[in-house]
Amino acid sequence: MAHIGEGLERRTLAGMVVRQETHPGSGAGSLPEGFRVAVESMKSARLRPEVFCESMPAPQRIAPHASALSADVTVDGEDVGTGRIILLHDPAGNDAWAGTFRFVVYARAEIDPELITDPLLGGVGWSWLTEALDAHGAQCVAPSGTVTSVSTENFGSMEDEAASAQIEIRASWTPVGPDDGNFDVSAHVEAWGELLCTTVGLEPVPEGVAVMPSRRGQRQ
C-alpha cells in the first residue's frame, strides 16, 4: 500500500500541517529508543548564527512518531527566509520511504523577481538541497520534492509597491544510518540549515571557520 504513504506525505509537503495529536500509548515512555536518539541528535545540530531554530509541534497523522523544528534566517535584524524540518518514524517500516525514518522539509525565501522567468531556477533550487546533503555527508535514499517560484505584481491603489517573488522548496528523503539504535541525524538537520542559508543568498562559510550552534527560540 505504498500509494497511501505517498499520498499522506504529499499532503504534508503541500500544507506542512503542524497540529499536534496524542495517540494512545504514544507517551514519552513508549518512544522507540532509535527515535529518541535521533530526536536528540536533531537538537545537537550545529547551525549558522543567522538561523534561529526552535522546536515546533509535529504532525502525527502521517506516522506513529514525529518531531519537528522550525527556523527563520535573520540578517541585520530582518527575517529573510523561513523553513521547517520534520522527522517521521514508523517502526514497522514504510514501502514508500524505503525505510523506517523519513525527513520532510520546507524552505522559503524572497528572490529577485527577474529570476522568476529563468527556466533553470527549479533545477538550481533542487541542487541547493542535494549539494547541501552531500557536503554534510547526510546519506539518503528515495529523495523527492518540488521547487515552486511565485511572483506578485501589484495594481490599482497598490501599483506603487514593488513587485516581489518567492521560491519555495519542499522535499523529503529517507536518511541512511546504522540500525543499532544510535541513529545520529544531525548532518541532515545541518544540511537543511545550509539549504535555508543558500536560498536566502548567504555566502557559504569559508573552510576552516567554525560554525556555532544557533540559539533556539532567541532573537537579537
Backbone as numpy.savetxt, mean C-alpha at the origin, in Angstrom:
# Nx Ny Nz CAx CAy CAz Cx Cy Cz
-12.55 -22.32 -6.17 -13.38 -21.12 -6.17 -12.52 -19.87 -6.17
-11.48 -19.88 -6.99 -10.55 -18.76 -7.01 -11.22 -17.45 -7.41
-12.27 -17.58 -8.26 -12.90 -16.36 -8.74 -13.56 -15.58 -7.63
-14.00 -16.25 -6.55 -14.62 -15.54 -5.44 -13.58 -14.70 -4.73
-12.42 -15.28 -4.44 -11.36 -14.53 -3.79 -10.92 -13.36 -4.63
-10.82 -13.56 -5.94 -10.41 -12.48 -6.82 -11.41 -11.35 -6.81
-12.70 -11.70 -6.80 -13.73 -10.66 -6.80 -13.69 -9.83 -5.53
-13.53 -10.51 -4.38 -13.44 -9.78 -3.12 -12.23 -8.89 -3.10
-11.11 -9.38 -3.65 -9.90 -8.57 -3.65 -10.08 -7.34 -4.53
-10.76 -7.50 -5.67 -11.00 -6.35 -6.53 -11.82 -5.29 -5.81
-12.80 -5.73 -5.02 -13.62 -4.76 -4.28 -12.76 -4.01 -3.27
-11.81 -4.68 -2.64 -10.93 -4.00 -1.71 -10.04 -3.03 -2.44
-9.49 -3.44 -3.60 -8.65 -2.55 -4.39 -9.43 -1.33 -4.85
-10.69 -1.53 -5.21 -11.49 -0.43 -5.76 -11.92 0.54 -4.68
-12.33 0.02 -3.52 -12.89 0.90 -2.51 -12.03 1.09 -1.28
-11.06 0.19 -1.05 -10.22 0.25 0.12 -11.07 0.45 1.37
-12.10 -0.40 1.54 -13.00 -0.30 2.68 -12.21 -0.50 3.97
-12.48 0.31 4.97 -11.70 0.22 6.20 -12.58 -0.07 7.43
-13.78 -0.55 7.24 -14.63 -0.85 8.39 -14.08 -2.05 9.14
-13.97 -1.95 10.46 -13.44 -3.02 11.27 -14.59 -3.91 11.73
-14.41 -5.21 11.60 -15.42 -6.16 12.05 -14.79 -7.15 13.01
-15.58 -7.67 13.91 -15.10 -8.68 14.84 -15.73 -10.01 14.49
-14.90 -11.02 14.25 -15.39 -12.34 13.95 -15.36 -13.19 15.22
-16.31 -14.09 15.38 -16.28 -14.98 16.54 -14.95 -15.73 16.59
-14.34 -15.73 17.78 -13.10 -16.48 17.93 -11.90 -15.82 17.32
-12.01 -14.55 16.93 -10.89 -13.88 16.27 -10.17 -12.91 17.20
-10.27 -13.12 18.49 -9.61 -12.25 19.44 -8.10 -12.39 19.35
-7.39 -11.50 20.10 -5.95 -11.47 20.01 -5.34 -12.82 20.38
-5.96 -13.52 21.35 -5.42 -14.79 21.80 -5.48 -15.87 20.75
-6.35 -15.72 19.75 -6.52 -16.76 18.73 -5.80 -16.43 17.43
-5.03 -15.33 17.40 -4.31 -14.98 16.20 -3.24 -16.02 15.89
-3.14 -16.46 14.63 -2.06 -17.37 14.26 -0.71 -16.72 14.53
0.24 -17.50 15.03 1.54 -16.95 15.38 2.23 -16.31 14.18
2.12 -16.95 13.02 2.76 -16.39 11.83 2.21 -15.03 11.48
0.90 -14.84 11.62 0.29 -13.55 11.34 0.71 -12.52 12.37
0.74 -12.92 13.63 1.16 -11.99 14.69 2.58 -11.49 14.44
3.48 -12.41 14.06 4.86 -12.03 13.79 4.92 -11.09 12.58
4.13 -11.40 11.55 4.13 -10.56 10.35 3.65 -9.15 10.67
2.61 -9.03 11.49 2.08 -7.71 11.85 3.11 -6.92 12.64
3.81 -7.57 13.56 4.85 -6.89 14.32 5.96 -6.39 13.40
6.29 -7.19 12.39 7.34 -6.77 11.46 6.88 -5.59 10.60
5.58 -5.52 10.30 5.06 -4.35 9.57 5.34 -3.07 10.34
5.15 -3.13 11.66 5.32 -1.95 12.49 6.79 -1.56 12.65
7.69 -2.49 12.35 9.12 -2.20 12.50 9.76 -1.68 11.22
8.97 -1.56 10.15 9.51 -1.09 8.87 10.11 0.31 9.02
11.21 0.55 8.32 11.88 1.84 8.36 11.45 2.66 7.15
10.78 3.77 7.42 10.25 4.63 6.36 10.93 6.00 6.43
10.91 6.69 5.30 11.50 8.02 5.25 10.74 8.97 6.19
11.42 9.99 6.72 10.76 10.91 7.66 9.59 11.68 7.04
9.55 11.76 5.70 8.41 12.44 5.05 7.13 11.61 5.12
7.26 10.33 5.45 6.10 9.42 5.49 5.61 9.29 6.92
4.42 9.82 7.18 3.81 9.76 8.51 2.80 8.62 8.51
3.13 7.56 9.24 2.39 6.30 9.14 1.74 5.96 10.47
0.56 5.36 10.41 -0.14 4.93 11.61 -1.05 3.76 11.29
-1.43 3.03 12.34 -2.34 1.90 12.17 -3.74 2.41 11.85
-4.50 1.59 11.16 -5.87 1.92 10.82 -6.71 0.66 10.87
-8.03 0.77 11.03 -8.88 -0.41 11.00 -8.74 -1.13 9.66
-8.71 -2.44 9.69 -8.53 -3.23 8.47 -9.82 -3.92 8.07
-10.05 -4.13 6.77 -11.24 -4.86 6.34 -11.15 -6.32 6.78
-12.24 -6.87 7.27 -12.22 -8.23 7.78 -13.07 -9.20 6.97
-13.83 -8.73 6.01 -14.68 -9.62 5.23 -13.92 -10.39 4.17
-12.76 -9.88 3.78 -12.05 -10.48 2.66 -11.14 -11.63 3.08
-10.79 -11.68 4.38 -9.91 -12.74 4.89 -10.16 -12.90 6.38
-9.83 -14.06 6.95 -10.03 -14.26 8.39 -9.25 -13.29 9.26
-8.08 -12.85 8.79 -7.24 -11.95 9.57 -6.71 -10.84 8.68
-6.61 -9.63 9.22 -6.11 -8.51 8.43 -5.54 -7.44 9.35
-4.54 -6.74 8.86 -3.95 -5.61 9.57 -3.62 -4.53 8.54
-3.73 -3.27 8.92 -3.55 -2.20 7.94 -2.82 -1.00 8.52
-2.13 -0.31 7.63 -1.46 0.95 7.94 -1.89 1.98 6.92
-1.98 3.24 7.35 -2.21 4.34 6.43 -1.05 5.31 6.55
-0.84 6.12 5.51 0.28 7.06 5.55 -0.02 8.27 4.69
0.52 9.39 5.12 0.54 10.61 4.32 2.00 10.99 4.09
2.29 11.47 2.90 3.63 11.99 2.61 3.55 13.51 2.75
4.36 14.06 3.64 4.31 15.47 3.95 5.64 16.13 3.61
5.59 17.19 2.82 6.78 17.95 2.44 6.53 19.42 2.76
7.42 20.00 3.55 7.29 21.42 3.95 5.92 21.70 4.58
5.45 20.75 5.38 4.20 20.94 6.09 2.95 20.70 5.27
3.10 20.28 4.03 1.95 20.06 3.16 1.84 18.59 2.78
0.64 18.04 2.89 0.40 16.66 2.47 0.36 16.60 0.95
1.27 15.83 0.37 1.36 15.75 -1.09 1.00 14.37 -1.63
0.77 13.42 -0.75 0.40 12.09 -1.20 -0.16 11.29 -0.04
-0.87 10.23 -0.35 -1.47 9.40 0.69 -1.50 7.96 0.22
-1.62 7.04 1.16 -1.67 5.63 0.77 -2.07 4.74 1.93
-2.33 3.48 1.60 -2.69 2.47 2.60 -2.08 1.15 2.20
-1.78 0.32 3.19 -1.30 -1.03 2.93 -2.02 -1.97 3.89
-2.55 -3.05 3.35 -3.30 -4.02 4.14 -2.66 -5.39 3.97
-2.42 -6.07 5.07 -1.94 -7.45 5.05 -3.10 -8.38 5.38
-3.41 -9.26 4.45 -4.48 -10.24 4.62 -3.86 -11.61 4.91
-4.55 -12.40 5.72 -4.05 -13.74 6.02 -5.20 -14.73 6.12
-5.07 -15.81 5.38 -6.01 -16.92 5.44 -5.21 -18.19 5.69
-5.22 -18.72 6.92 -4.41 -19.90 7.23 -4.71 -21.10 6.33
-5.93 -21.15 5.78 -6.29 -22.26 4.91 -5.77 -22.08 3.49
-5.23 -20.92 3.20 -4.74 -20.66 1.85 -5.83 -20.13 0.95
-5.42 -19.53 -0.16 -6.35 -18.96 -1.11 -5.78 -19.16 -2.51
-6.52 -19.86 -3.35 -6.03 -20.17 -4.70 -5.71 -18.90 -5.49
-6.51 -17.86 -5.30 -6.29 -16.63 -6.05 -5.01 -15.93 -5.62
-4.60 -16.15 -4.37 -3.38 -15.53 -3.86 -2.14 -16.34 -4.17
-2.28 -17.65 -4.31 -1.13 -18.56 -4.41 -0.33 -18.52 -3.12
-1.05 -18.49 -2.00 -0.40 -18.45 -0.70 -1.39 -18.19 0.41
-0.90 -17.94 1.61 -1.76 -17.68 2.77 -1.76 -16.21 3.18
-0.84 -15.41 2.62 -0.78 -13.98 2.89 -1.00 -13.21 1.59
-1.51 -12.00 1.72 -1.68 -11.14 0.55 -1.60 -9.68 0.99
-0.82 -8.89 0.27 -0.79 -7.45 0.49 -1.71 -6.77 -0.51
-2.44 -5.76 -0.04 -3.24 -4.90 -0.90 -2.83 -3.47 -0.59
-2.42 -2.71 -1.60 -1.90 -1.36 -1.36 -2.58 -0.34 -2.26
-2.47 0.90 -1.83 -3.05 2.04 -2.54 -2.10 3.22 -2.37
-1.88 3.96 -3.45 -1.06 5.18 -3.38 -1.69 6.23 -4.29
-1.73 7.48 -3.84 -2.32 8.55 -4.63 -1.51 9.82 -4.46
-1.34 10.57 -5.56 -0.59 11.82 -5.49 -1.02 12.75 -6.60
-0.83 14.05 -6.38 -1.06 15.04 -7.42 0.09 14.99 -8.43
-0.22 15.15 -9.70 0.81 15.18 -10.73 0.57 16.37 -11.66
1.54 16.66 -12.48 1.41 17.73 -13.46 0.31 17.35 -14.46
-0.71 18.19 -14.64 -1.81 17.86 -15.56 -1.34 17.51 -16.97
-0.19 18.03 -17.38 0.30 17.74 -18.72 0.72 16.28 -18.88
0.99 15.60 -17.74 1.40 14.20 -17.82 0.24 13.26 -18.11
-0.99 13.73 -17.92 -2.16 12.88 -18.10 -2.22 12.30 -19.50
-1.79 13.05 -20.50 -1.90 12.60 -21.89 -0.74 11.69 -22.29
0.21 11.47 -21.41 1.36 10.62 -21.72 0.91 9.16 -21.74
0.98 8.47 -22.89 0.52 7.09 -22.97 1.38 6.12 -22.15
2.55 6.56 -21.73 3.45 5.70 -20.96 3.24 5.84 -19.45
2.36 6.73 -19.03 2.20 7.02 -17.61 1.81 5.78 -16.81
0.87 4.99 -17.33 0.44 3.80 -16.61 1.58 2.83 -16.38
2.34 2.55 -17.44 3.46 1.63 -17.31 4.53 2.14 -16.37
4.77 3.45 -16.42 5.76 4.04 -15.52 5.30 3.92 -14.07
4.01 4.19 -13.83 3.48 4.08 -12.48 3.62 2.67 -11.93
3.36 1.68 -12.78 3.49 0.28 -12.34 4.95 -0.06 -12.07
5.86 0.49 -12.87 7.29 0.22 -12.66 7.78 0.79 -11.34
7.17 1.90 -10.87 7.55 2.43 -9.57 7.36 1.39 -8.48
6.28 0.62 -8.58 6.01 -0.41 -7.59 6.98 -1.58 -7.73
7.10 -2.11 -8.93 7.95 -3.30 -9.11 9.41 -3.00 -8.79
9.87 -1.80 -9.14 11.25 -1.44 -8.83 11.46 -1.26 -7.33
10.44 -0.74 -6.64 10.55 -0.59 -5.19 10.62 -1.96 -4.51
9.80 -2.89 -4.97 9.83 -4.25 -4.41 11.20 -4.89 -4.63
11.73 -4.75 -5.85 13.04 -5.32 -6.16 14.13 -4.67 -5.32
14.07 -3.36 -5.20 15.12 -2.63 -4.47 15.19 -3.03 -3.00
14.06 -3.39 -2.43 14.02 -3.76 -1.02 14.08 -5.26 -0.80
14.26 -6.02 -1.88 14.34 -7.46 -1.75 13.05 -8.09 -1.26
11.93 -7.45 -1.58 10.61 -7.95 -1.17 10.10 -8.94 -2.21
10.41 -10.20 -2.03 10.02 -11.22 -2.99 8.52 -11.46 -2.95
7.93 -11.64 -4.13 6.48 -11.85 -4.17 6.10 -12.64 -5.41
4.86 -13.13 -5.41 4.30 -13.81 -6.57 2.91 -13.26 -6.81
2.38 -13.52 -8.00 1.01 -13.16 -8.38 0.70 -11.68 -8.17
1.58 -10.77 -8.63 1.25 -9.34 -8.50 0.16 -8.94 -9.48
-0.68 -8.01 -9.08 -1.72 -7.50 -9.97 -2.09 -6.09 -9.51
-2.70 -5.32 -10.41 -3.09 -3.98 -10.00 -3.51 -3.10 -11.15
-3.76 -1.85 -10.82 -4.19 -0.86 -11.80 -3.48 0.46 -11.54
-3.30 1.23 -12.60 -2.79 2.59 -12.49 -3.80 3.49 -13.17
-4.34 4.44 -12.43 -5.39 5.32 -12.93 -4.94 6.77 -12.85
-5.13 7.50 -13.92 -4.83 8.94 -13.91 -6.11 9.70 -14.22
-6.34 10.77 -13.46 -7.57 11.55 -13.58 -7.22 13.03 -13.63
-7.82 13.74 -14.56 -7.60 15.19 -14.65 -8.91 15.92 -14.35
-8.78 17.11 -13.77 -9.94 17.93 -13.42 -9.75 19.32 -14.00
-10.73 19.76 -14.80 -10.71 21.09 -15.38 -11.93 21.85 -14.88
-11.75 23.10 -14.51 -12.81 23.87 -13.88 -13.48 24.84 -14.86
-14.79 25.04 -14.67 -15.55 25.91 -15.55 -16.47 26.82 -14.75
-17.07 27.78 -15.44 -18.02 28.69 -14.79 -17.33 29.53 -13.73
-17.96 29.60 -12.57 -17.41 30.42 -11.49 -16.09 29.87 -10.95
-15.72 28.65 -11.36 -14.49 28.04 -10.89 -13.40 28.06 -11.95
-13.65 28.72 -13.07 -12.71 28.62 -14.18 -11.36 29.27 -13.90
-11.29 30.14 -12.88 -10.02 30.76 -12.53 -9.10 29.80 -11.76
-9.66 28.70 -11.27 -8.85 27.73 -10.53 -8.06 26.86 -11.51
-6.84 26.58 -11.16 -5.95 25.82 -12.03 -6.44 24.38 -12.18
-6.20 23.81 -13.34 -6.51 22.41 -13.56 -5.63 21.54 -12.65
-6.12 20.37 -12.33 -5.36 19.47 -11.46 -5.42 18.06 -12.01
-4.51 17.21 -11.56 -4.48 15.82 -12.00 -3.93 14.95 -10.88
-4.38 13.72 -10.86 -3.94 12.77 -9.85 -3.61 11.44 -10.50
-2.69 10.72 -9.86 -2.41 9.35 -10.25 -2.71 8.46 -9.05
-3.36 7.34 -9.31 -3.68 6.39 -8.26 -3.15 5.02 -8.66
-2.44 4.39 -7.74 -1.91 3.05 -7.97 -2.53 2.12 -6.94
-3.19 1.09 -7.43 -3.80 0.07 -6.57 -3.20 -1.26 -6.98
-2.71 -2.01 -6.02 -2.02 -3.25 -6.37 -2.15 -4.26 -5.24
-1.87 -5.50 -5.58 -1.82 -6.56 -4.59 -0.78 -7.58 -5.01
-0.22 -8.26 -4.04 0.76 -9.31 -4.32 0.86 -10.24 -3.12
1.40 -11.41 -3.36 1.59 -12.41 -2.31 3.05 -12.42 -1.89
3.36 -12.08 -0.65 4.75 -12.08 -0.20 5.28 -13.50 -0.10
6.54 -13.67 -0.41 7.19 -14.97 -0.32 8.14 -14.95 0.86
8.03 -15.94 1.72 8.89 -15.99 2.90 8.90 -17.37 3.51
9.64 -17.55 4.59 9.74 -18.86 5.23 8.42 -19.28 5.85
8.22 -20.56 5.98 7.00 -21.11 6.55 7.23 -21.56 7.99
8.16 -20.91 8.70 8.53 -21.36 10.04 7.94 -20.48 11.13
6.97 -19.63 10.80 6.35 -18.76 11.79 7.11 -17.47 12.01
8.24 -17.30 11.33 9.02 -16.07 11.48 8.97 -15.30 10.16
7.79 -14.81 9.81 7.55 -14.18 8.52 7.72 -12.68 8.65
8.90 -12.17 8.31 9.20 -10.75 8.37 8.80 -10.11 7.05
7.79 -9.23 7.09 7.30 -8.58 5.87 7.65 -7.10 5.85
8.60 -6.68 6.68 8.94 -5.26 6.75 9.43 -4.73 5.42
10.13 -5.56 4.63 10.63 -5.11 3.33 9.49 -4.70 2.41
8.35 -5.37 2.52 7.21 -5.05 1.68 6.60 -3.70 2.08
6.56 -3.44 3.37 6.06 -2.15 3.84 7.02 -1.03 3.42
8.31 -1.30 3.50 9.29 -0.30 3.08 9.20 -0.02 1.58
8.93 -1.07 0.79 8.74 -0.87 -0.65 7.51 -0.01 -0.92
6.44 -0.25 -0.17 5.23 0.59 -0.29 5.55 2.03 0.07
6.34 2.24 1.14 6.73 3.59 1.51 7.52 4.27 0.42
8.40 3.51 -0.24 9.16 4.09 -1.34 8.25 4.43 -2.51
7.26 3.56 -2.78 6.30 3.85 -3.84 5.60 5.18 -3.58
5.18 5.42 -2.34 4.52 6.68 -2.00 5.43 7.86 -2.30
6.69 7.75 -1.92 7.63 8.86 -2.11 7.92 9.08 -3.59
8.06 8.00 -4.35 8.30 8.14 -5.79 7.10 8.77 -6.47
5.90 8.37 -6.06 4.68 8.88 -6.68 4.56 10.39 -6.52
5.00 10.92 -5.38 4.89 12.37 -5.16 6.10 13.12 -5.72
7.07 12.38 -6.26 8.20 13.03 -6.91 9.42 13.28 -6.06
9.51 12.64 -4.87 10.69 12.80 -4.04 11.88 12.06 -4.65
13.04 12.65 -4.54 14.25 12.00 -5.04 14.62 10.81 -4.15
15.19 9.75 -4.74 15.60 8.60 -3.92 16.64 9.01 -2.88
16.64 8.29 -1.76 17.64 8.54 -0.73 18.99 8.06 -1.25
20.03 8.89 -1.20 21.35 8.48 -1.70 21.86 7.24 -0.99
22.58 6.40 -1.72 23.13 5.19 -1.14 24.06 5.53 0.02
23.93 4.80 1.12 24.76 5.04 2.28 24.14 5.97 3.30
23.03 6.63 2.95 22.34 7.52 3.88 21.30 6.71 4.64
21.35 6.77 5.97 20.43 6.00 6.79 19.02 6.58 6.71
18.03 5.69 6.67 16.63 6.10 6.69 16.09 5.89 8.09
15.61 6.95 8.70 15.11 6.86 10.07 13.66 6.40 10.07
13.25 5.65 11.09 11.85 5.24 11.17 10.93 6.45 11.25
9.78 6.37 10.59 8.82 7.48 10.65 8.13 7.50 11.99
7.64 8.66 12.37 6.93 8.81 13.64 5.44 8.58 13.39
4.95 7.43 13.77 3.57 7.08 13.45 2.59 7.95 14.23
1.67 8.54 13.47 0.61 9.31 14.11 1.02 10.70 14.55
2.23 11.15 14.20 2.66 12.46 14.62 2.90 13.34 13.41
2.73 14.63 13.62 3.00 15.61 12.56 3.73 16.81 13.16
4.54 17.43 12.32 5.22 18.63 12.77 4.27 19.82 12.66
